[in-house]
C-alpha cells in the first residue's frame, strides 16, 4: 500500500484498512509461492500453515466492529449532487 493517506475520516478505520491491505498482500504472496511446481512437502506444509494463520487473522480482523466502522464512514459521506 502506498504512503498516501486514505480518504477516511476515522483514524482507527484507516489503520485497520492499512493492516488489511498488508495482510492481503501477504496472502497473495503465499498463494504465488504455493503455485510453484518444485515445492517439497515441508515447504507446502509451511505455506499452508502461514495461509491458515493469515486466514484466521483476516477473519478476526474483519469482525463486526470493523464492519461497523465502515458503515459509519459510509453514512458520514456527503451526498453527491450532480
PyMOL Python script that loads the backbone (N, CA, C, O; Angstrom):
from pymol import cmd

cmd.read_pdbstr("""\
ATOM      1  N   UNK A   1       0.849  -1.169   0.000  1.00  0.00           N
ATOM      2  CA  UNK A   1       0.000   0.000   0.000  1.00  0.00           C
ATOM      3  C   UNK A   1       0.894   1.232   0.000  1.00  0.00           C
ATOM      4  O   UNK A   1       1.986   1.215   0.569  1.00  0.00           O
ATOM      5  N   UNK A   2       0.441   2.274  -0.623  1.00  0.00           N
ATOM      6  CA  UNK A   2       1.257   3.480  -0.734  1.00  0.00           C
ATOM      7  C   UNK A   2       1.245   4.249   0.575  1.00  0.00           C
ATOM      8  O   UNK A   2       0.485   3.937   1.492  1.00  0.00           O
ATOM      9  N   UNK A   3       2.096   5.252   0.644  1.00  0.00           N
ATOM     10  CA  UNK A   3       2.179   6.084   1.845  1.00  0.00           C
ATOM     11  C   UNK A   3       1.147   7.199   1.841  1.00  0.00           C
ATOM     12  O   UNK A   3       1.090   8.000   2.774  1.00  0.00           O
ATOM     13  N   UNK A   4       0.339   7.254   0.804  1.00  0.00           N
ATOM     14  CA  UNK A   4      -0.685   8.291   0.737  1.00  0.00           C
ATOM     15  C   UNK A   4      -1.770   8.011   1.776  1.00  0.00           C
ATOM     16  O   UNK A   4      -2.111   6.853   2.017  1.00  0.00           O
ATOM     17  N   UNK A   5      -2.303   9.044   2.382  1.00  0.00           N
ATOM     18  CA  UNK A   5      -3.362   8.825   3.370  1.00  0.00           C
ATOM     19  C   UNK A   5      -4.638   8.330   2.698  1.00  0.00           C
ATOM     20  O   UNK A   5      -4.898   8.617   1.529  1.00  0.00           O
ATOM     21  N   UNK A   6      -5.416   7.589   3.454  1.00  0.00           N
ATOM     22  CA  UNK A   6      -6.692   7.098   2.952  1.00  0.00           C
ATOM     23  C   UNK A   6      -7.741   8.183   3.075  1.00  0.00           C
ATOM     24  O   UNK A   6      -7.635   9.068   3.924  1.00  0.00           O
ATOM     25  N   UNK A   7      -8.738   8.116   2.241  1.00  0.00           N
ATOM     26  CA  UNK A   7      -9.807   9.114   2.244  1.00  0.00           C
ATOM     27  C   UNK A   7     -10.910   8.715   3.220  1.00  0.00           C
ATOM     28  O   UNK A   7     -12.087   8.669   2.864  1.00  0.00           O
ATOM     29  N   UNK A   8     -10.508   8.428   4.457  1.00  0.00           N
ATOM     30  CA  UNK A   8     -11.474   8.144   5.515  1.00  0.00           C
ATOM     31  C   UNK A   8     -11.211   9.083   6.675  1.00  0.00           C
ATOM     32  O   UNK A   8     -10.076   9.503   6.898  1.00  0.00           O
ATOM     33  N   UNK A   9     -12.252   9.410   7.408  1.00  0.00           N
ATOM     34  CA  UNK A   9     -12.108  10.368   8.494  1.00  0.00           C
ATOM     35  C   UNK A   9     -11.754   9.709   9.822  1.00  0.00           C
ATOM     36  O   UNK A   9     -11.197  10.358  10.708  1.00  0.00           O
ATOM     37  N   UNK A  10     -12.068   8.442   9.965  1.00  0.00           N
ATOM     38  CA  UNK A  10     -11.822   7.740  11.228  1.00  0.00           C
ATOM     39  C   UNK A  10     -10.415   7.147  11.210  1.00  0.00           C
ATOM     40  O   UNK A  10     -10.093   6.318  10.358  1.00  0.00           O
ATOM     41  N   UNK A  11      -9.586   7.573  12.149  1.00  0.00           N
ATOM     42  CA  UNK A  11      -8.189   7.115  12.167  1.00  0.00           C
ATOM     43  C   UNK A  11      -8.075   5.624  12.465  1.00  0.00           C
ATOM     44  O   UNK A  11      -7.181   4.958  11.944  1.00  0.00           O
ATOM     45  N   UNK A  12      -8.959   5.099  13.289  1.00  0.00           N
ATOM     46  CA  UNK A  12      -8.947   3.660  13.574  1.00  0.00           C
ATOM     47  C   UNK A  12      -9.247   2.873  12.312  1.00  0.00           C
ATOM     48  O   UNK A  12      -8.575   1.886  12.015  1.00  0.00           O
ATOM     49  N   UNK A  13     -10.249   3.306  11.573  1.00  0.00           N
ATOM     50  CA  UNK A  13     -10.594   2.638  10.318  1.00  0.00           C
ATOM     51  C   UNK A  13      -9.427   2.722   9.337  1.00  0.00           C
ATOM     52  O   UNK A  13      -9.143   1.750   8.637  1.00  0.00           O
ATOM     53  N   UNK A  14      -8.766   3.834   9.275  1.00  0.00           N
ATOM     54  CA  UNK A  14      -7.619   3.999   8.382  1.00  0.00           C
ATOM     55  C   UNK A  14      -6.530   2.983   8.717  1.00  0.00           C
ATOM     56  O   UNK A  14      -5.969   2.348   7.824  1.00  0.00           O
ATOM     57  N   UNK A  15      -6.238   2.834   9.989  1.00  0.00           N
ATOM     58  CA  UNK A  15      -5.220   1.873  10.431  1.00  0.00           C
ATOM     59  C   UNK A  15      -5.652   0.447  10.086  1.00  0.00           C
ATOM     60  O   UNK A  15      -4.853  -0.347   9.588  1.00  0.00           O
ATOM     61  N   UNK A  16      -6.914   0.130  10.352  1.00  0.00           N
ATOM     62  CA  UNK A  16      -7.407  -1.215  10.075  1.00  0.00           C
ATOM     63  C   UNK A  16      -7.380  -1.535   8.582  1.00  0.00           C
ATOM     64  O   UNK A  16      -7.051  -2.656   8.195  1.00  0.00           O
ATOM     65  N   UNK A  17      -7.719  -0.570   7.750  1.00  0.00           N
ATOM     66  CA  UNK A  17      -7.677  -0.786   6.297  1.00  0.00           C
ATOM     67  C   UNK A  17      -6.238  -0.998   5.836  1.00  0.00           C
ATOM     68  O   UNK A  17      -5.979  -1.848   4.985  1.00  0.00           O
ATOM     69  N   UNK A  18      -5.311  -0.241   6.386  1.00  0.00           N
ATOM     70  CA  UNK A  18      -3.901  -0.408   6.040  1.00  0.00           C
ATOM     71  C   UNK A  18      -3.413  -1.799   6.449  1.00  0.00           C
ATOM     72  O   UNK A  18      -2.712  -2.462   5.685  1.00  0.00           O
ATOM     73  N   UNK A  19      -3.784  -2.237   7.649  1.00  0.00           N
ATOM     74  CA  UNK A  19      -3.402  -3.565   8.112  1.00  0.00           C
ATOM     75  C   UNK A  19      -4.034  -4.648   7.239  1.00  0.00           C
ATOM     76  O   UNK A  19      -3.393  -5.652   6.927  1.00  0.00           O
ATOM     77  N   UNK A  20      -5.278  -4.445   6.849  1.00  0.00           N
ATOM     78  CA  UNK A  20      -5.966  -5.394   5.983  1.00  0.00           C
ATOM     79  C   UNK A  20      -5.248  -5.497   4.636  1.00  0.00           C
ATOM     80  O   UNK A  20      -5.070  -6.595   4.107  1.00  0.00           O
ATOM     81  N   UNK A  21      -4.844  -4.373   4.093  1.00  0.00           N
ATOM     82  CA  UNK A  21      -4.117  -4.367   2.826  1.00  0.00           C
ATOM     83  C   UNK A  21      -2.818  -5.150   2.942  1.00  0.00           C
ATOM     84  O   UNK A  21      -2.485  -5.941   2.059  1.00  0.00           O
ATOM     85  N   UNK A  22      -2.096  -4.936   4.008  1.00  0.00           N
ATOM     86  CA  UNK A  22      -0.832  -5.641   4.238  1.00  0.00           C
ATOM     87  C   UNK A  22      -1.048  -7.142   4.326  1.00  0.00           C
ATOM     88  O   UNK A  22      -0.294  -7.923   3.747  1.00  0.00           O
ATOM     89  N   UNK A  23      -2.082  -7.540   5.055  1.00  0.00           N
ATOM     90  CA  UNK A  23      -2.362  -8.969   5.215  1.00  0.00           C
ATOM     91  C   UNK A  23      -2.799  -9.596   3.885  1.00  0.00           C
ATOM     92  O   UNK A  23      -2.435 -10.733   3.587  1.00  0.00           O
ATOM     93  N   UNK A  24      -3.566  -8.867   3.099  1.00  0.00           N
ATOM     94  CA  UNK A  24      -3.988  -9.378   1.794  1.00  0.00           C
ATOM     95  C   UNK A  24      -2.793  -9.564   0.865  1.00  0.00           C
ATOM     96  O   UNK A  24      -2.732 -10.541   0.119  1.00  0.00           O
ATOM     97  N   UNK A  25      -1.843  -8.632   0.907  1.00  0.00           N
ATOM     98  CA  UNK A  25      -0.627  -8.772   0.104  1.00  0.00           C
ATOM     99  C   UNK A  25       0.165 -10.006   0.537  1.00  0.00           C
ATOM    100  O   UNK A  25       0.739 -10.708  -0.295  1.00  0.00           O
ATOM    101  N   UNK A  26       0.190 -10.261   1.844  1.00  0.00           N
ATOM    102  CA  UNK A  26       0.880 -11.439   2.370  1.00  0.00           C
ATOM    103  C   UNK A  26       0.213 -12.712   1.854  1.00  0.00           C
ATOM    104  O   UNK A  26       0.897 -13.650   1.442  1.00  0.00           O
ATOM    105  N   UNK A  27      -1.114 -12.747   1.875  1.00  0.00           N
ATOM    106  CA  UNK A  27      -1.842 -13.914   1.375  1.00  0.00           C
ATOM    107  C   UNK A  27      -1.542 -14.118  -0.107  1.00  0.00           C
ATOM    108  O   UNK A  27      -1.305 -15.246  -0.540  1.00  0.00           O
ATOM    109  N   UNK A  28      -1.552 -13.053  -0.878  1.00  0.00           N
ATOM    110  CA  UNK A  28      -1.263 -13.178  -2.312  1.00  0.00           C
ATOM    111  C   UNK A  28       0.137 -13.732  -2.536  1.00  0.00           C
ATOM    112  O   UNK A  28       0.332 -14.573  -3.414  1.00  0.00           O
ATOM    113  N   UNK A  29       1.101 -13.281  -1.768  1.00  0.00           N
ATOM    114  CA  UNK A  29       2.471 -13.790  -1.895  1.00  0.00           C
ATOM    115  C   UNK A  29       2.525 -15.281  -1.553  1.00  0.00           C
ATOM    116  O   UNK A  29       3.228 -16.043  -2.218  1.00  0.00           O
ATOM    117  N   UNK A  30       1.794 -15.697  -0.531  1.00  0.00           N
ATOM    118  CA  UNK A  30       1.761 -17.111  -0.158  1.00  0.00           C
ATOM    119  C   UNK A  30       1.114 -17.952  -1.257  1.00  0.00           C
ATOM    120  O   UNK A  30       1.601 -19.040  -1.566  1.00  0.00           O
ATOM    121  N   UNK A  31       0.035 -17.467  -1.843  1.00  0.00           N
ATOM    122  CA  UNK A  31      -0.623 -18.182  -2.939  1.00  0.00           C
ATOM    123  C   UNK A  31       0.334 -18.317  -4.112  1.00  0.00           C
ATOM    124  O   UNK A  31       0.420 -19.379  -4.728  1.00  0.00           O
ATOM    125  N   UNK A  32       1.054 -17.244  -4.422  1.00  0.00           N
ATOM    126  CA  UNK A  32       2.039 -17.297  -5.509  1.00  0.00           C
ATOM    127  C   UNK A  32       3.111 -18.345  -5.223  1.00  0.00           C
ATOM    128  O   UNK A  32       3.504 -19.093  -6.118  1.00  0.00           O
ATOM    129  N   UNK A  33       3.582 -18.402  -3.983  1.00  0.00           N
ATOM    130  CA  UNK A  33       4.577 -19.403  -3.602  1.00  0.00           C
ATOM    131  C   UNK A  33       4.019 -20.813  -3.761  1.00  0.00           C
ATOM    132  O   UNK A  33       4.707 -21.722  -4.226  1.00  0.00           O
ATOM    133  N   UNK A  34       2.753 -20.977  -3.366  1.00  0.00           N
ATOM    134  CA  UNK A  34       2.140 -22.300  -3.387  1.00  0.00           C
ATOM    135  C   UNK A  34       1.944 -22.807  -4.819  1.00  0.00           C
ATOM    136  O   UNK A  34       1.774 -24.008  -5.031  1.00  0.00           O
ATOM    137  N   UNK A  35       1.966 -21.918  -5.782  1.00  0.00           N
ATOM    138  CA  UNK A  35       1.808 -22.304  -7.181  1.00  0.00           C
ATOM    139  C   UNK A  35       3.101 -22.810  -7.806  1.00  0.00           C
ATOM    140  O   UNK A  35       3.092 -23.315  -8.929  1.00  0.00           O
ATOM    141  N   UNK A  36       4.201 -22.679  -7.095  1.00  0.00           N
ATOM    142  CA  UNK A  36       5.469 -23.185  -7.616  1.00  0.00           C
ATOM    143  C   UNK A  36       5.398 -24.705  -7.733  1.00  0.00           C
ATOM    144  O   UNK A  36       4.822 -25.371  -6.873  1.00  0.00           O
ATOM    145  N   UNK A  37       5.979 -25.246  -8.788  1.00  0.00           N
ATOM    146  CA  UNK A  37       5.850 -26.683  -9.047  1.00  0.00           C
ATOM    147  C   UNK A  37       6.866 -27.540  -8.303  1.00  0.00           C
ATOM    148  O   UNK A  37       6.664 -28.747  -8.169  1.00  0.00           O
ATOM    149  N   UNK A  38       7.933 -26.958  -7.824  1.00  0.00           N
ATOM    150  CA  UNK A  38       9.011 -27.762  -7.237  1.00  0.00           C
ATOM    151  C   UNK A  38       9.024 -27.710  -5.704  1.00  0.00           C
ATOM    152  O   UNK A  38      10.082 -27.867  -5.095  1.00  0.00           O
ATOM    153  N   UNK A  39       7.875 -27.494  -5.080  1.00  0.00           N
ATOM    154  CA  UNK A  39       7.837 -27.403  -3.623  1.00  0.00           C
ATOM    155  C   UNK A  39       7.933 -28.788  -2.987  1.00  0.00           C
ATOM    156  O   UNK A  39       7.339 -29.755  -3.463  1.00  0.00           O
ATOM    157  N   UNK A  40       8.690 -28.852  -1.909  1.00  0.00           N
ATOM    158  CA  UNK A  40       8.728 -30.091  -1.137  1.00  0.00           C
ATOM    159  C   UNK A  40       7.484 -30.143  -0.248  1.00  0.00           C
ATOM    160  O   UNK A  40       6.776 -29.149  -0.091  1.00  0.00           O
ATOM    161  N   UNK A  41       7.239 -31.295   0.318  1.00  0.00           N
ATOM    162  CA  UNK A  41       6.097 -31.450   1.229  1.00  0.00           C
ATOM    163  C   UNK A  41       6.252 -30.522   2.428  1.00  0.00           C
ATOM    164  O   UNK A  41       5.271 -29.948   2.901  1.00  0.00           O
ATOM    165  N   UNK A  42       7.477 -30.374   2.920  1.00  0.00           N
ATOM    166  CA  UNK A  42       7.710 -29.468   4.056  1.00  0.00           C
ATOM    167  C   UNK A  42       7.416 -28.018   3.683  1.00  0.00           C
ATOM    168  O   UNK A  42       6.823 -27.282   4.472  1.00  0.00           O
ATOM    169  N   UNK A  43       7.823 -27.607   2.494  1.00  0.00           N
ATOM    170  CA  UNK A  43       7.545 -26.249   2.034  1.00  0.00           C
ATOM    171  C   UNK A  43       6.036 -26.030   1.873  1.00  0.00           C
ATOM    172  O   UNK A  43       5.503 -24.986   2.247  1.00  0.00           O
ATOM    173  N   UNK A  44       5.367 -27.031   1.311  1.00  0.00           N
ATOM    174  CA  UNK A  44       3.914 -26.928   1.181  1.00  0.00           C
ATOM    175  C   UNK A  44       3.250 -26.786   2.549  1.00  0.00           C
ATOM    176  O   UNK A  44       2.345 -25.971   2.724  1.00  0.00           O
ATOM    177  N   UNK A  45       3.698 -27.574   3.506  1.00  0.00           N
ATOM    178  CA  UNK A  45       3.139 -27.522   4.863  1.00  0.00           C
ATOM    179  C   UNK A  45       3.371 -26.154   5.498  1.00  0.00           C
ATOM    180  O   UNK A  45       2.480 -25.616   6.155  1.00  0.00           O
ATOM    181  N   UNK A  46       4.562 -25.592   5.305  1.00  0.00           N
ATOM    182  CA  UNK A  46       4.862 -24.268   5.858  1.00  0.00           C
ATOM    183  C   UNK A  46       3.972 -23.196   5.244  1.00  0.00           C
ATOM    184  O   UNK A  46       3.452 -22.334   5.951  1.00  0.00           O
ATOM    185  N   UNK A  47       3.800 -23.252   3.933  1.00  0.00           N
ATOM    186  CA  UNK A  47       2.957 -22.263   3.255  1.00  0.00           C
ATOM    187  C   UNK A  47       1.512 -22.409   3.716  1.00  0.00           C
ATOM    188  O   UNK A  47       0.841 -21.414   3.991  1.00  0.00           O
ATOM    189  N   UNK A  48       1.030 -23.652   3.802  1.00  0.00           N
ATOM    190  CA  UNK A  48      -0.346 -23.875   4.254  1.00  0.00           C
ATOM    191  C   UNK A  48      -0.549 -23.384   5.688  1.00  0.00           C
ATOM    192  O   UNK A  48      -1.593 -22.820   6.015  1.00  0.00           O
ATOM    193  N   UNK A  49       0.445 -23.602   6.531  1.00  0.00           N
ATOM    194  CA  UNK A  49       0.342 -23.124   7.915  1.00  0.00           C
ATOM    195  C   UNK A  49       0.278 -21.602   7.956  1.00  0.00           C
ATOM    196  O   UNK A  49      -0.491 -21.029   8.728  1.00  0.00           O
ATOM    197  N   UNK A  50       1.085 -20.949   7.124  1.00  0.00           N
ATOM    198  CA  UNK A  50       1.051 -19.490   7.068  1.00  0.00           C
ATOM    199  C   UNK A  50      -0.267 -18.984   6.492  1.00  0.00           C
ATOM    200  O   UNK A  50      -0.789 -17.959   6.931  1.00  0.00           O
ATOM    201  N   UNK A  51      -0.808 -19.708   5.501  1.00  0.00           N
ATOM    202  CA  UNK A  51      -2.108 -19.343   4.951  1.00  0.00           C
ATOM    203  C   UNK A  51      -3.212 -19.490   5.994  1.00  0.00           C
ATOM    204  O   UNK A  51      -4.112 -18.655   6.080  1.00  0.00           O
ATOM    205  N   UNK A  52      -3.136 -20.544   6.774  1.00  0.00           N
ATOM    206  CA  UNK A  52      -4.117 -20.740   7.842  1.00  0.00           C
ATOM    207  C   UNK A  52      -4.040 -19.608   8.858  1.00  0.00           C
ATOM    208  O   UNK A  52      -5.067 -19.075   9.277  1.00  0.00           O
ATOM    209  N   UNK A  53      -2.842 -19.246   9.247  1.00  0.00           N
ATOM    210  CA  UNK A  53      -2.656 -18.140  10.186  1.00  0.00           C
ATOM    211  C   UNK A  53      -3.208 -16.843   9.616  1.00  0.00           C
ATOM    212  O   UNK A  53      -3.879 -16.086  10.318  1.00  0.00           O
ATOM    213  N   UNK A  54      -2.929 -16.590   8.355  1.00  0.00           N
ATOM    214  CA  UNK A  54      -3.421 -15.373   7.706  1.00  0.00           C
ATOM    215  C   UNK A  54      -4.942 -15.386   7.611  1.00  0.00           C
ATOM    216  O   UNK A  54      -5.583 -14.356   7.819  1.00  0.00           O
ATOM    217  N   UNK A  55      -5.523 -16.537   7.301  1.00  0.00           N
ATOM    218  CA  UNK A  55      -6.979 -16.642   7.200  1.00  0.00           C
ATOM    219  C   UNK A  55      -7.641 -16.364   8.542  1.00  0.00           C
ATOM    220  O   UNK A  55      -8.657 -15.673   8.605  1.00  0.00           O
ATOM    221  N   UNK A  56      -7.073 -16.896   9.601  1.00  0.00           N
ATOM    222  CA  UNK A  56      -7.612 -16.639  10.953  1.00  0.00           C
ATOM    223  C   UNK A  56      -7.485 -15.158  11.283  1.00  0.00           C
ATOM    224  O   UNK A  56      -8.413 -14.556  11.823  1.00  0.00           O
ATOM    225  N   UNK A  57      -6.339 -14.571  10.959  1.00  0.00           N
ATOM    226  CA  UNK A  57      -6.129 -13.153  11.229  1.00  0.00           C
ATOM    227  C   UNK A  57      -7.127 -12.303  10.446  1.00  0.00           C
ATOM    228  O   UNK A  57      -7.713 -11.371  10.997  1.00  0.00           O
ATOM    229  N   UNK A  58      -7.325 -12.618   9.171  1.00  0.00           N
ATOM    230  CA  UNK A  58      -8.280 -11.871   8.361  1.00  0.00           C
ATOM    231  C   UNK A  58      -9.698 -12.026   8.895  1.00  0.00           C
ATOM    232  O   UNK A  58     -10.463 -11.062   8.929  1.00  0.00           O
ATOM    233  N   UNK A  59     -10.042 -13.226   9.307  1.00  0.00           N
ATOM    234  CA  UNK A  59     -11.373 -13.465   9.853  1.00  0.00           C
ATOM    235  C   UNK A  59     -11.598 -12.621  11.112  1.00  0.00           C
ATOM    236  O   UNK A  59     -12.646 -11.997  11.275  1.00  0.00           O
ATOM    237  N   UNK A  60     -10.605 -12.613  11.990  1.00  0.00           N
ATOM    238  CA  UNK A  60     -10.714 -11.818  13.218  1.00  0.00           C
ATOM    239  C   UNK A  60     -10.672 -10.324  12.923  1.00  0.00           C
ATOM    240  O   UNK A  60     -11.358  -9.534  13.572  1.00  0.00           O
ATOM    241  N   UNK A  61      -9.878  -9.952  11.957  1.00  0.00           N
ATOM    242  CA  UNK A  61      -9.707  -8.535  11.608  1.00  0.00           C
ATOM    243  C   UNK A  61     -10.994  -7.937  11.048  1.00  0.00           C
ATOM    244  O   UNK A  61     -11.314  -6.777  11.309  1.00  0.00           O
ATOM    245  N   UNK A  62     -11.717  -8.726  10.288  1.00  0.00           N
ATOM    246  CA  UNK A  62     -12.917  -8.236   9.605  1.00  0.00           C
ATOM    247  C   UNK A  62     -14.172  -8.508  10.429  1.00  0.00           C
ATOM    248  O   UNK A  62     -15.208  -8.905   9.895  1.00  0.00           O
ATOM    249  N   UNK A  63     -14.065  -8.294  11.707  1.00  0.00           N
ATOM    250  CA  UNK A  63     -15.178  -8.581  12.603  1.00  0.00           C
ATOM    251  C   UNK A  63     -16.272  -7.517  12.524  1.00  0.00           C
ATOM    252  O   UNK A  63     -16.204  -6.605  11.701  1.00  0.00           O
ATOM    253  N   UNK A  64     -17.258  -7.641  13.369  1.00  0.00           N
ATOM    254  CA  UNK A  64     -18.400  -6.729  13.354  1.00  0.00           C
ATOM    255  C   UNK A  64     -17.983  -5.290  13.642  1.00  0.00           C
ATOM    256  O   UNK A  64     -18.557  -4.360  13.075  1.00  0.00           O
ATOM    257  N   UNK A  65     -17.002  -5.091  14.508  1.00  0.00           N
ATOM    258  CA  UNK A  65     -16.535  -3.726  14.807  1.00  0.00           C
ATOM    259  C   UNK A  65     -15.962  -3.055  13.559  1.00  0.00           C
ATOM    260  O   UNK A  65     -16.231  -1.883  13.298  1.00  0.00           O
ATOM    261  N   UNK A  66     -15.171  -3.808  12.790  1.00  0.00           N
ATOM    262  CA  UNK A  66     -14.601  -3.288  11.549  1.00  0.00           C
ATOM    263  C   UNK A  66     -15.713  -2.945  10.562  1.00  0.00           C
ATOM    264  O   UNK A  66     -15.695  -1.889   9.929  1.00  0.00           O
ATOM    265  N   UNK A  67     -16.665  -3.841  10.443  1.00  0.00           N
ATOM    266  CA  UNK A  67     -17.787  -3.603   9.544  1.00  0.00           C
ATOM    267  C   UNK A  67     -18.592  -2.380   9.965  1.00  0.00           C
ATOM    268  O   UNK A  67     -19.049  -1.605   9.125  1.00  0.00           O
ATOM    269  N   UNK A  68     -18.761  -2.214  11.273  1.00  0.00           N
ATOM    270  CA  UNK A  68     -19.490  -1.052  11.790  1.00  0.00           C
ATOM    271  C   UNK A  68     -18.751   0.238  11.461  1.00  0.00           C
ATOM    272  O   UNK A  68     -19.375   1.230  11.085  1.00  0.00           O
ATOM    273  N   UNK A  69     -17.430   0.236  11.598  1.00  0.00           N
ATOM    274  CA  UNK A  69     -16.643   1.422  11.260  1.00  0.00           C
ATOM    275  C   UNK A  69     -16.808   1.784   9.786  1.00  0.00           C
ATOM    276  O   UNK A  69     -16.907   2.960   9.439  1.00  0.00           O
ATOM    277  N   UNK A  70     -16.839   0.781   8.933  1.00  0.00           N
ATOM    278  CA  UNK A  70     -17.035   1.050   7.500  1.00  0.00           C
ATOM    279  C   UNK A  70     -18.421   1.636   7.257  1.00  0.00           C
ATOM    280  O   UNK A  70     -18.568   2.603   6.510  1.00  0.00           O
ATOM    281  N   UNK A  71     -19.428   1.056   7.882  1.00  0.00           N
ATOM    282  CA  UNK A  71     -20.796   1.554   7.717  1.00  0.00           C
ATOM    283  C   UNK A  71     -20.902   2.993   8.201  1.00  0.00           C
ATOM    284  O   UNK A  71     -21.520   3.825   7.537  1.00  0.00           O
ATOM    285  N   UNK A  72     -20.306   3.295   9.352  1.00  0.00           N
ATOM    286  CA  UNK A  72     -20.334   4.659   9.881  1.00  0.00           C
ATOM    287  C   UNK A  72     -19.643   5.624   8.928  1.00  0.00           C
ATOM    288  O   UNK A  72     -20.115   6.742   8.720  1.00  0.00           O
ATOM    289  N   UNK A  73     -18.534   5.198   8.356  1.00  0.00           N
ATOM    290  CA  UNK A  73     -17.813   6.041   7.400  1.00  0.00           C
ATOM    291  C   UNK A  73     -18.692   6.311   6.177  1.00  0.00           C
ATOM    292  O   UNK A  73     -18.756   7.435   5.679  1.00  0.00           O
ATOM    293  N   UNK A  74     -19.362   5.269   5.708  1.00  0.00           N
ATOM    294  CA  UNK A  74     -20.249   5.433   4.555  1.00  0.00           C
ATOM    295  C   UNK A  74     -21.400   6.392   4.871  1.00  0.00           C
ATOM    296  O   UNK A  74     -21.782   7.211   4.035  1.00  0.00           O
ATOM    297  N   UNK A  75     -21.941   6.284   6.069  1.00  0.00           N
ATOM    298  CA  UNK A  75     -23.053   7.152   6.467  1.00  0.00           C
ATOM    299  C   UNK A  75     -22.627   8.608   6.595  1.00  0.00           C
ATOM    300  O   UNK A  75     -23.453   9.510   6.455  1.00  0.00           O
ATOM    301  N   UNK A  76     -21.361   8.841   6.857  1.00  0.00           N
ATOM    302  CA  UNK A  76     -20.841  10.204   7.013  1.00  0.00           C
ATOM    303  C   UNK A  76     -20.401  10.843   5.704  1.00  0.00           C
ATOM    304  O   UNK A  76     -20.015  12.012   5.675  1.00  0.00           O
ATOM    305  N   UNK A  77     -20.459  10.075   4.621  1.00  0.00           N
ATOM    306  CA  UNK A  77     -20.070  10.630   3.330  1.00  0.00           C
ATOM    307  C   UNK A  77     -21.087  11.677   2.889  1.00  0.00           C
ATOM    308  O   UNK A  77     -22.288  11.507   3.104  1.00  0.00           O
ATOM    309  N   UNK A  78     -20.612  12.753   2.276  1.00  0.00           N
ATOM    310  CA  UNK A  78     -21.565  13.761   1.790  1.00  0.00           C
ATOM    311  C   UNK A  78     -22.337  13.229   0.591  1.00  0.00           C
ATOM    312  O   UNK A  78     -21.842  12.386  -0.158  1.00  0.00           O
ATOM    313  N   UNK A  79     -23.513  13.713   0.425  1.00  0.00           N
ATOM    314  CA  UNK A  79     -24.309  13.339  -0.749  1.00  0.00           C
ATOM    315  C   UNK A  79     -23.733  14.049  -1.968  1.00  0.00           C
ATOM    316  O   UNK A  79     -23.500  15.258  -1.941  1.00  0.00           O
ATOM    317  N   UNK A  80     -23.511  13.299  -3.019  1.00  0.00           N
ATOM    318  CA  UNK A  80     -23.048  13.901  -4.279  1.00  0.00           C
ATOM    319  C   UNK A  80     -24.266  14.464  -5.015  1.00  0.00           C
ATOM    320  O   UNK A  80     -25.269  13.779  -5.217  1.00  0.00           O
ATOM    321  N   UNK A  81     -24.149  15.704  -5.400  1.00  0.00           N
ATOM    322  CA  UNK A  81     -25.209  16.335  -6.172  1.00  0.00           C
ATOM    323  C   UNK A  81     -24.659  16.642  -7.547  1.00  0.00           C
ATOM    324  O   UNK A  81     -23.766  17.475  -7.699  1.00  0.00           O
ATOM    325  N   UNK A  82     -25.191  15.970  -8.537  1.00  0.00           N
ATOM    326  CA  UNK A  82     -24.703  16.204  -9.913  1.00  0.00           C
ATOM    327  C   UNK A  82     -25.415  17.374 -10.537  1.00  0.00           C
ATOM    328  O   UNK A  82     -25.142  17.721 -11.686  1.00  0.00           O
TER     329      UNK A  82
END
""", "prot")
cmd.dss("prot")
cmd.show_as("cartoon", "prot")
cmd.util.cbc("prot")
cmd.orient("prot")
